[in-house]
Amino acid sequence: MRIEGSYFDGGLAQLIGYKILGYLVTVFTLGICYPWACTMLYRWETKHTVVEGRRLEFTGTAAGLVGQWIKWLLLSIITLGIYSFWVNIKLKKWRTEHTRFQS
């Protein structure tokens, strides 16, 4: 294992498993649990990411993301879909705000 440097140590089988689980949960709950699926995948990705020898962790929660999704959905409806162009950027900002180095 490397002491210094940046790397990702996640495996393909785990990634496939997490993506399938997230997809199934999203489909069977008719999209209601999509924020849970997102945060589950983000948590897995950051847990396996090391930057300059320091492992990352994701501190966001599905409950915190649900509030944002509702706000973004309402803004998209009010602006007749125009705001939806910014949703991906907002999601990346939210994810970054909830990512830190492990203590």
Salt bridges, closest charged atoms under 4 A:
ASP9 OD1 - HIS48 ND1 3.05
ASP9 OD2 - ARG55 NH2 2.91
GLU45 OE1 - ARG95 NH2 2.40
GLU57 OE2 - ARG100 NH2 2.64
